[in-house]
Amino acid sequence: MNLPANAPRHIDAIAIGTSAGGLEALSVLVSGLEAGFRLPLLVVQHVPPSGPTQLAEIFQRKTGLRVKEADEKEPIEGGTLYFAPPGYHLLVEQDRTLSLSQDEPVHFSRPSIDVLFESAADAWGSAVAGVLLTGANEDGAAGLEAIHLAGGLTVVQDPAEAEIDTMPRAALQRFTPDHVLPLRRIAQLLRSLE
Amino acid sequence: MAVSPVEVELKLLVEAIYHRYSYDFRDYSGASLKRRVLLSLRHIGCESVGALQRRILDDPQAFMELLQYLTIPVTEMFRDPGYYRALREHVVPVLRTYPSLKIWVAGCSTGEEVYSLAILLHEEGLLERSMLYATDINPRSLERAREGIFDMRHVRAYTLNYQQAGGTASFADYYTAAYDSVLLDRSLRSRVTFADHSLATDSVFSETHLISCRNVLIYFNKGLQNRALGLFHESLCRRGFLGLGSKETVEFSASAERFEPFVKPERIFRKL
């Protein structure tokens, strides 16, 4: 059920994955999003496995969205940016609640972008948008392809612009996403999904 | 959206496991269970979840292989050192007031957490009056836990955890190194009973003073979480302690009103 790239489709959620260079890239994406944005954003940003991070606090100052670290069994709400907690995979259940796991790292990463994207593809099918940004490993490429195969919208940051292009290029080697765009254009696209 | 064929196969698989082997994964969180089943397919040599179901019905050995994927043997000694530090500083002073102690480590996996507790109790002079029950559903994990042998590669991380957890001796006092393994001091095991127990289907150990069940509930759905927390409440003595994983809580559960936070950041609760 792959749709042509520019076919209108109904999107219920946005899943974003990034690693090295991701904080700045994410800032660009979310700074233009306002409170009341219809969609939830689920984000895996690779972080060191131990110790608390202040990702939610940092990003709350950058966006009108509600920002929080994901809790397990939490219902997913629009207008909210959920970060995967350090040391846990973040997954989406069939009933559209969040769950966490401490299963083995994937691509040396926990949280892993593949784990989030694959479960998001299972839960939302064609109604999820997957966005893969700058990063220094291949996590996320297989997951984004899973979203593509489920008919979802796939967006890869233009490798020419990415601070580290390994992650975007790994995706482009696997399949052709709907969009390969610089950050500013991705930000516009996300706003248009509203 | 219609339920996909693989989701149906997964439901049938867990039903088959329950009826054939009495292991109950029916109320586990689906997304991570699915990942683990799919990971097992190649290892067990099945093309689909449906084929896996057929296979395990006929072949208990294949089921035992699958069980190694369905349970999550991700653990370490003194994992989350702050948790052990909080036990030492805030829970141990209360435990000290009891003439004898019963402690239940639910979902003990390969034993790292129960040995960590045994070391902590030893250093606080409480091990001799304690009985520790360490339970899991996976017989292979329990067997490894009983052996108390760990990979040398982990020792550095465990030593660091031990120090951060407020260990009062040297971690090296507790093991003997042999080639690429370390054998934990046998005396740590003397007060530990390892047992097969399922939070999904079995009942309780009575009159426990402390239950430690970490990163087990995250794999359960709400209903099974409520069952497990109900078991813990029933098992604990009056004002007993419950320690959970760093992202787990009794708040928002059916048992929320029956516990109070004790060391909230470390997810240690106390029975009301």
Boltz contact constraints between the chains, C-beta under 6 A:
constraints:
  - contact:
      token1: [A, 72]
      token2: [B, 218]
      max_distance: 6.0
  - contact:
      token1: [A, 72]
      token2: [B, 247]
      max_distance: 6.0
  - contact:
      token1: [A, 73]
      token2: [B, 222]
      max_distance: 6.0
  - contact:
      token1: [A, 85]
      token2: [B, 247]
      max_distance: 6.0
  - contact:
      token1: [A, 91]
      token2: [B, 31]
      max_distance: 6.0
  - contact:
      token1: [A, 91]
      token2: [B, 32]
      max_distance: 6.0
  - contact:
      token1: [A, 93]
      token2: [B, 30]
      max_distance: 6.0
  - contact:
      token1: [A, 93]
      token2: [B, 31]
      max_distance: 6.0
  - contact:
      token1: [A, 94]
      token2: [B, 30]
      max_distance: 6.0
  - contact:
      token1: [A, 99]
      token2: [B, 29]
      max_distance: 6.0
  - contact:
      token1: [A, 99]
      token2: [B, 31]
      max_distance: 6.0
  - contact:
      token1: [A, 100]
      token2: [B, 218]
      max_distance: 6.0
  - contact:
      token1: [A, 100]
      token2: [B, 247]
      max_distance: 6.0
  - contact:
      token1: [A, 101]
      token2: [B, 32]
      max_distance: 6.0
  - contact:
      token1: [A, 102]
      token2: [B, 74]
      max_distance: 6.0
  - contact:
      token1: [A, 102]
      token2: [B, 215]
      max_distance: 6.0
  - contact:
      token1: [A, 103]
      token2: [B, 72]
      max_distance: 6.0
  - contact:
      token1: [A, 119]
      token2: [B, 31]
      max_distance: 6.0
  - contact:
      token1: [A, 125]
      token2: [B, 1]
      max_distance: 6.0
